[in-house]
Structures are given as C-alpha cells and as structure tokens.
Amino acid sequence: MPKKQQLIAPSDRPIMPELPDPFVFRDGRKVSTPAMWDKRAEELKELFQHYMYGYAPNRSAERADYEITDTGLLIQVTIRGKAASFPAEVSLPTRDCGFDGPYPVIFSLGAFEPDTANARGYAVVTLRTEAIASDKAARTGAFFELYPYAPKTDTDVGVLLAWGWAAGKTLDALERNAYPEIDSKRAAITGFSRWGKAALVAGALDERFKVVNPHCSGAGGMASFRRSFEGKMYYWGIAERCEPLEALQSESESHWFNSTFGEFKDARSLPFDQHELASLVAPRGLLVTGGYADYWTNPEGMHVSYLGASRVYEFLGADDRIGIAFRPGGHNRTQEDHDNLLDFCDRCFRGFRCGRSFKSSLYDGGY
C-alpha cells in the first residue's frame, strides 16, 4: 500500500462551512486545464483515502487467480505468501436477449436481481460481501486475511474500500478471459445503501469501471456532508433527519471507514465533500439514483453533490456522462431503478438514446 503523505490531524483542521471547490488545489492554485484536473484528482484521492476510507492496496503486488464454479467464480488473491479467497456469482444473458456477446457486465456489491439485466443483454457479477469483509467491527473476511487491520498504519482500511477492492480483483479475472462471453472493458458497478457507498468509492479509485451507480448511498456515499435539508417541506412530505456524522462514527458503522475519520468532530472540517468523490469518476459514466422520500440518505444532499460533480464533467466535456434518476418512494431498489440503470448503461456502452435525459429532478423546481 502507498505511504501516506504528511497531512494535518482532524483536530487541527479548520471549519469550512461552504462546499469546497473541486477546482482548487490545497495550495490555492486553480485548475485551468484537463491535465491540471488529473493532478487535482490525484490530490483528492489522497485526501479521501487518508482521512476517510483507507488506502487501496497496490494491485501490481497482488496475484489474482480464479476457478470456475457452479455459480460463477472463486477468486483467490495472493500477496507476500498469504492467500485468501471469496466467491463471485456470475449470471449471463439469455439466448433470446437480442444481442451477441461478449456482453457488458454489471458488478453489484450486495444483492441484485439479474433477470432484467440478463434479458437486456448484460452479464451480472454479484459479490456477497460477508466473505470479503464482514459488516462489523471485527474486520474479518478475505481482505483482512491479506491485510490485517491495524489503526494508524497502511492497513487502516474501512470495509467500504475492501468491498470495492474485491470487485476489482474479480474484474482482474474477467480481463484474463475467465468468461469469454463477458466484455471486461464495458464494466459497470452498482450497490444499494451501504453497498452504494462502496460502489462510489470503488468507481472513484478504479478507472476500469466505466459506469458507476451509487443507489440510495447517503452519507459517506453521494450525500453532501455540508447540506442537510431536515425539516424542509416538499409536496411529498417533510424531510426527516438524515444520517449524521456521529452515526457513521458509531459502533455499528465506524468500521466502514478508517480510524482517522472517527476523529472528526464536525463534518465541516473535512477537507472535501462528497461531490468531489463523485467528480473522481469523471469523465466516465455516473448515474445517481434514489428515492425522494428516503430522508435518512439525504436525497436532496445527493442532488447537491450531483450538481457539484457536474461542474467537473462539464469542464472535461463529458456532461452527457453524468445523470440523476430519482423516483417516488423510500429506501429500496425498484424495477424503475433497474430500468434507469440499464437505460443509462445502454447510452454509455451501446450508444442508445432513451426517452429521458437523466438531467433533471424535482429539486430543480425549487423544492
């Protein structure tokens, strides 16, 4: 894992009430060219890994092998003489899907119903994350067998990053032609709720994922830390409390992040906000989805981050590759959500144009 740069402690960071400008470097310089954006993106990746998610392992130091199983793949990763494995379920398109292979693939962190995707010519890889990194403070599973957790070291890593790491190792196997029916260069990644947070982290750090879909991801995912809309009246209801910093730092959720993130007392002292994490996906495809009444995930705060990231997409000439698709309802994944993701993937992977722009939400009307 890369060595951390010397960055000031959370307790010494100033309060910054306004949303940080993604185009301003830490030293005050401003991004003026795409090449400068690439350097700023590397700076942001360093900040997010240092202060929040932990450092991604060096892929070049790992060896990823695979076995074909009855349900998909068994991925085995070896580094420095240690080996660990985890399964990946693979579902291929139906013969009558109307498309020829190799097919684009949707990676899902956590459960995902593959039938609609398969019928529309997409392979689906589903990663059941408990075997990768347990969703508890014990930090067990394949990732932590290879990289035992230790606070304030290079293995101070949260499980969100660990889950995304596993998607990358599975993509390694597809790049080695584990499934000739799958086109590894047309890979999307999605996840719902906490797995939506992890999908965004994975997409921000691994450029091989060409479409990223954090669904109902909320705080630590797509939602802005600095913009809460609690108590705001919409015609579909009154916004309830959204997930606060202290919830992410609680015993039930703190393992999603590194230990440094637990030291922040005020989210406004973070040196970034989540629109900047989303901007790291640019110029690749990014679709933000969720429910208007899913108040705990701060849906309007996710819209704020979508708008902030859109500035970067526009700067890079990739405005058509970022979209938003909210729908009525709360914290679940509906058929509409599946259809929106597949329509967006059709645009990015097949050049299709559906009947919507993915550029508007009810929040645009002033709610």
C-alpha positions as CSV (number, residue, x, y, z in Angstrom):
1,M,0.0,0.0,0.0
2,P,1.3,3.5,-0.7
3,K,2.8,5.6,2.1
4,K,0.6,8.4,3.4
5,Q,1.7,12.0,2.9
6,Q,2.0,14.2,5.9
7,L,-1.4,15.7,6.4
8,I,-2.6,17.6,9.4
9,A,-4.7,15.9,12.1
10,P,-8.5,16.2,12.0
11,S,-8.5,18.1,15.3
12,D,-6.3,20.8,13.6
13,R,-8.4,21.2,10.6
14,P,-10.4,24.5,10.2
15,I,-14.2,24.6,9.9
16,M,-15.2,25.2,6.3
17,P,-18.9,25.8,6.1
18,E,-19.1,26.2,2.4
19,L,-18.8,23.4,-0.2
20,P,-15.1,23.0,-1.2
21,D,-14.3,24.0,-4.8
22,P,-13.1,20.8,-6.6
23,F,-11.0,23.0,-8.9
24,V,-8.8,24.5,-6.1
25,F,-5.7,22.7,-5.0
26,R,-4.6,22.5,-1.4
27,D,-2.0,25.2,-2.1
28,G,-4.6,27.5,-3.6
29,R,-3.8,27.0,-7.3
30,K,-6.8,26.7,-9.6
31,V,-7.3,24.0,-12.2
32,S,-7.3,25.5,-15.7
33,T,-6.7,22.5,-18.0
34,P,-7.7,18.9,-18.1
35,A,-4.1,17.9,-17.3
36,M,-4.2,20.0,-14.2
37,W,-7.5,18.3,-13.3
38,D,-5.7,14.9,-13.4
39,K,-3.3,16.2,-10.8
40,R,-6.1,17.6,-8.7
41,A,-7.9,14.3,-8.9
42,E,-4.8,12.5,-7.6
43,E,-4.7,15.0,-4.7
44,L,-8.4,14.3,-3.9
45,K,-7.8,10.6,-4.0
46,E,-5.0,11.0,-1.4
47,L,-7.3,13.1,0.8
48,F,-10.2,10.7,0.7
49,Q,-8.0,7.7,1.4
50,H,-6.1,9.4,4.2
51,Y,-9.0,10.9,6.1
52,M,-11.9,8.6,5.3
53,Y,-11.7,5.3,3.6
54,G,-8.2,4.0,4.0
55,Y,-5.6,3.3,1.3
56,A,-6.3,0.9,-1.6
57,P,-3.8,-1.9,-1.9
58,N,-1.2,-1.8,-4.7
59,R,-2.8,-4.1,-7.4
60,S,0.5,-4.8,-9.1
61,A,1.8,-6.5,-5.9
62,E,-1.2,-8.9,-5.8
63,R,-1.7,-12.1,-7.8
64,A,-5.3,-12.9,-8.6
65,D,-6.2,-16.5,-9.7
66,Y,-9.7,-17.9,-10.3
67,E,-11.6,-21.2,-10.5
68,I,-14.9,-21.7,-12.4
69,T,-17.6,-22.9,-10.1
70,D,-21.2,-23.9,-10.5
71,T,-22.4,-20.4,-9.6
72,G,-19.6,-18.3,-11.1
73,L,-16.0,-17.8,-9.9
74,L,-13.9,-18.4,-6.8
75,I,-11.3,-15.6,-6.7
76,Q,-8.0,-16.3,-4.9
77,V,-5.7,-13.4,-4.2
78,T,-2.1,-14.0,-3.1
79,I,0.4,-11.4,-1.7
80,R,3.6,-12.0,0.1
81,G,2.9,-15.7,0.6
82,K,-0.6,-15.1,2.0
83,A,-3.7,-16.3,0.2
84,A,-7.4,-15.7,0.6
85,S,-10.4,-16.3,-1.5
86,F,-14.0,-15.3,-2.0
87,P,-16.8,-16.3,-4.4
88,A,-18.4,-14.2,-7.1
89,E,-21.8,-15.2,-8.6
90,V,-22.0,-14.8,-12.4
91,S,-25.2,-14.6,-14.4
92,L,-25.1,-14.5,-18.2
93,P,-27.7,-13.1,-20.7
94,T,-30.4,-15.3,-22.1
95,R,-30.0,-16.6,-25.6
96,D,-33.0,-14.5,-26.8
97,C,-31.7,-11.2,-25.3
98,G,-31.3,-9.8,-28.8
99,F,-27.5,-9.1,-28.5
100,D,-24.4,-11.0,-29.3
101,G,-21.6,-11.4,-26.9
102,P,-19.2,-10.6,-25.5
103,Y,-21.7,-8.7,-23.2
104,P,-21.2,-5.7,-21.0
105,V,-21.2,-6.5,-17.3
106,I,-22.8,-5.0,-14.2
107,F,-21.0,-5.7,-10.9
108,S,-23.2,-5.5,-7.9
109,L,-21.9,-5.2,-4.4
110,G,-24.6,-6.9,-2.4
111,A,-27.8,-8.5,-3.7
112,F,-29.0,-7.6,-7.2
113,E,-31.8,-9.3,-9.2
114,P,-30.1,-10.2,-12.5
115,D,-33.1,-11.2,-14.6
116,T,-33.9,-7.8,-16.2
117,A,-30.3,-7.1,-16.9
118,N,-29.7,-10.6,-18.4
119,A,-32.8,-10.2,-20.6
120,R,-31.4,-6.9,-21.9
121,G,-28.0,-8.3,-22.8
122,Y,-26.0,-7.7,-19.7
123,A,-24.0,-10.2,-17.6
124,V,-24.2,-9.7,-13.9
125,V,-21.5,-10.3,-11.3
126,T,-22.8,-10.3,-7.7
127,L,-20.5,-10.1,-4.7
128,R,-21.9,-11.2,-1.4
129,T,-19.7,-9.1,0.8
130,E,-19.6,-11.0,4.0
131,A,-16.9,-13.3,2.7
132,I,-14.9,-10.3,1.5
133,A,-15.1,-8.1,4.7
134,S,-17.6,-8.7,7.4
135,D,-20.0,-5.8,8.1
136,K,-18.9,-5.4,11.7
137,A,-16.0,-4.0,13.7
138,A,-14.2,-7.4,13.8
139,R,-13.0,-6.8,10.3
140,T,-12.8,-10.4,9.2
141,G,-13.0,-11.9,5.7
142,A,-10.7,-12.4,2.7
143,F,-9.5,-8.7,2.6
144,F,-8.4,-8.6,6.2
145,E,-6.8,-12.0,6.0
146,L,-4.4,-10.5,3.5
147,Y,-4.3,-7.0,5.1
148,P,-4.9,-7.4,8.9
149,Y,-6.5,-4.3,10.2
150,A,-4.2,-2.0,12.3
151,P,-5.2,1.6,13.2
152,K,-2.8,4.3,12.1
153,T,-0.9,2.0,9.7
154,D,-1.2,1.4,5.9
155,T,-3.8,-1.3,6.7
156,D,-6.1,1.1,8.5
157,V,-8.8,0.4,5.9
158,G,-12.6,0.5,6.1
159,V,-14.9,-2.2,4.8
160,L,-16.4,0.1,2.1
161,L,-13.0,0.1,0.3
162,A,-12.5,-3.6,1.0
163,W,-15.7,-4.4,-0.8
164,G,-14.8,-2.4,-3.8
165,W,-11.3,-4.0,-3.8
166,A,-13.0,-7.4,-4.3
167,A,-14.9,-6.1,-7.4
168,G,-11.6,-5.0,-8.8
169,K,-10.0,-8.4,-8.2
170,T,-13.0,-10.1,-9.9
171,L,-12.5,-7.7,-12.8
172,D,-8.9,-8.9,-13.0
173,A,-10.2,-12.4,-13.6
174,L,-12.5,-11.2,-16.4
175,E,-9.7,-9.3,-18.0
176,R,-7.9,-12.7,-18.2
177,N,-10.8,-14.1,-20.1
178,A,-12.4,-16.1,-17.3
179,Y,-15.7,-15.7,-19.2
180,P,-15.2,-15.1,-22.9
181,E,-18.9,-14.2,-23.0
182,I,-18.1,-11.0,-21.0
183,D,-16.5,-7.8,-22.2
184,S,-14.4,-6.7,-19.3
185,K,-13.8,-3.2,-20.9
186,R,-17.6,-2.4,-20.6
187,A,-18.0,-2.9,-16.8
188,A,-20.4,-1.0,-14.5
189,I,-20.6,-1.1,-10.7
190,T,-23.6,-0.6,-8.5
191,G,-24.7,-1.1,-5.0
192,F,-27.6,-0.2,-2.7
193,S,-27.4,1.7,0.6
194,R,-24.0,0.9,2.3
195,W,-23.1,-1.0,-0.8
196,G,-23.9,2.1,-2.8
197,K,-21.4,4.0,-0.8
198,A,-18.8,1.2,-1.6
199,A,-19.7,1.3,-5.3
200,L,-18.9,5.0,-5.4
201,V,-15.6,4.5,-3.6
202,A,-14.7,1.7,-6.0
203,G,-15.7,3.7,-9.0
204,A,-13.7,6.8,-7.8
205,L,-10.5,4.8,-7.3
206,D,-10.7,2.1,-10.1
207,E,-11.0,3.7,-13.6
208,R,-11.8,0.3,-15.2
209,F,-15.4,0.7,-14.1
210,K,-16.9,2.8,-16.9
211,V,-20.3,3.3,-15.3
212,V,-20.8,3.9,-11.6
213,N,-24.2,3.8,-9.9
214,P,-24.4,4.6,-6.2
215,H,-28.0,3.8,-5.3
216,C,-29.5,5.3,-2.1
217,S,-26.0,5.8,-0.9
218,G,-26.4,8.7,1.5
219,A,-23.8,9.9,3.9
220,G,-20.3,8.5,3.2
221,G,-21.6,8.0,-0.4
222,M,-23.2,10.6,-2.6
223,A,-24.8,12.8,0.0
224,S,-23.2,16.2,0.9
225,F,-22.0,16.5,4.5
226,R,-22.5,20.2,4.5
227,R,-26.1,20.3,3.2
228,S,-28.8,18.9,5.3
229,F,-32.5,19.5,4.5
230,E,-34.1,18.2,7.7
231,G,-37.5,19.9,8.2
232,K,-37.8,21.1,4.7
233,M,-41.4,20.8,3.3
234,Y,-41.8,19.1,0.0
235,Y,-45.2,18.3,-1.6
236,W,-44.5,14.6,-1.0
237,G,-43.6,15.1,2.7
238,I,-41.4,16.8,5.3
239,A,-37.7,15.8,5.3
240,E,-36.8,13.9,8.4
241,R,-33.3,13.7,9.9
242,C,-30.6,12.4,7.6
243,E,-27.7,10.2,8.6
244,P,-25.3,12.4,10.6
245,L,-21.5,12.2,11.1
246,E,-22.0,10.6,14.5
247,A,-24.0,7.8,13.0
248,L,-21.1,7.0,10.6
249,Q,-18.7,7.0,13.6
250,S,-20.9,4.8,15.8
251,E,-20.1,1.3,16.8
252,S,-22.4,-0.1,14.2
253,E,-20.9,1.9,11.2
254,S,-17.5,3.1,12.1
255,H,-15.8,0.0,10.5
256,W,-17.0,1.3,7.1
257,F,-14.1,3.9,7.4
258,N,-10.6,4.2,8.7
259,S,-9.8,5.3,12.2
260,T,-8.8,8.8,11.2
261,F,-12.4,9.5,10.0
262,G,-13.6,8.8,13.6
263,E,-11.6,11.7,14.9
264,F,-13.6,14.4,13.1
265,K,-15.9,16.3,15.5
266,D,-17.6,18.4,12.8
267,A,-18.1,17.3,9.2
268,R,-17.5,20.9,8.1
269,S,-13.8,20.4,9.0
270,L,-13.4,17.6,6.4
271,P,-11.1,18.9,3.6
272,F,-13.5,17.7,1.0
273,D,-17.2,16.9,0.4
274,Q,-18.8,14.1,-1.5
275,H,-19.3,16.0,-4.8
276,E,-15.5,15.8,-5.0
277,L,-15.6,12.0,-4.6
278,A,-18.2,11.8,-7.3
279,S,-16.1,14.0,-9.5
280,L,-13.3,11.4,-9.4
281,V,-15.5,9.2,-11.6
282,A,-15.3,11.8,-14.5
283,P,-15.2,11.6,-17.4
284,R,-16.7,8.0,-17.0
285,G,-20.4,7.4,-16.6
286,L,-22.0,8.3,-13.2
287,L,-25.7,7.8,-12.5
288,V,-27.1,8.9,-9.1
289,T,-30.3,7.2,-8.1
290,G,-32.5,7.1,-5.0
291,G,-35.9,7.8,-3.6
292,Y,-37.3,11.3,-2.9
293,A,-38.8,10.1,0.4
294,D,-35.6,8.3,1.5
295,Y,-34.8,11.0,4.0
296,W,-32.1,9.2,6.0
297,T,-30.0,9.2,2.9
298,N,-30.4,13.0,2.4
299,P,-31.7,12.7,-1.2
300,E,-31.5,16.5,-1.8
301,G,-28.0,16.4,-0.4
302,M,-27.2,13.8,-3.1
303,H,-28.6,16.1,-5.7
304,V,-26.3,18.9,-4.4
305,S,-23.3,16.5,-4.9
306,Y,-24.6,15.6,-8.4
307,L,-24.7,19.3,-9.3
308,G,-21.2,19.8,-7.8
309,A,-19.7,16.9,-9.7
310,S,-21.5,18.1,-12.9
311,R,-19.2,21.1,-13.0
312,V,-16.2,18.8,-13.4
313,Y,-18.0,16.8,-16.1
314,E,-18.8,20.0,-18.0
315,F,-15.2,21.1,-17.7
316,L,-14.0,17.8,-19.2
317,G,-16.5,17.9,-22.0
318,A,-18.3,14.9,-20.6
319,D,-21.6,16.4,-19.4
320,D,-23.6,13.7,-21.2
321,R,-22.0,11.0,-19.0
322,I,-23.4,12.1,-15.6
323,G,-27.0,11.7,-14.8
324,I,-29.6,11.6,-12.0
325,A,-32.7,9.5,-11.8
326,F,-34.7,9.8,-8.6
327,R,-38.2,8.3,-8.2
328,P,-41.0,8.5,-5.6
329,G,-40.6,6.3,-2.6
330,G,-38.1,5.3,0.0
331,H,-35.1,3.1,0.8
332,N,-35.3,0.2,-1.6
333,R,-34.4,-0.8,-5.2
334,T,-37.4,-0.9,-7.5
335,Q,-37.9,-2.1,-11.1
336,E,-37.7,1.6,-12.1
337,D,-34.2,1.8,-10.6
338,H,-33.2,-1.3,-12.6
339,D,-34.6,0.2,-15.8
340,N,-32.9,3.5,-15.3
341,L,-29.5,1.9,-14.7
342,L,-29.9,-0.3,-17.8
343,D,-31.1,2.7,-19.9
344,F,-28.0,4.7,-18.8
345,C,-25.7,1.8,-19.5
346,D,-27.2,1.4,-22.9
347,R,-26.3,5.0,-23.6
348,C,-22.7,4.6,-22.3
349,F,-22.0,1.2,-23.7
350,R,-24.1,0.9,-26.8
351,G,-24.7,4.5,-27.9
352,F,-28.5,4.1,-27.5
353,R,-30.7,7.1,-26.7
354,C,-33.7,6.5,-24.5
355,G,-36.6,8.9,-24.0
356,R,-35.0,10.8,-21.0
357,S,-32.0,13.0,-20.5
358,F,-31.1,11.9,-16.9
359,K,-30.6,15.6,-16.2
360,S,-33.5,16.7,-14.1
361,S,-35.1,16.0,-10.7
362,L,-38.0,17.5,-8.7
363,Y,-35.4,19.5,-6.8
364,D,-34.8,21.6,-9.9
365,G,-38.2,23.1,-9.4
366,G,-37.2,24.8,-6.1
367,Y,-38.1,22.1,-3.6
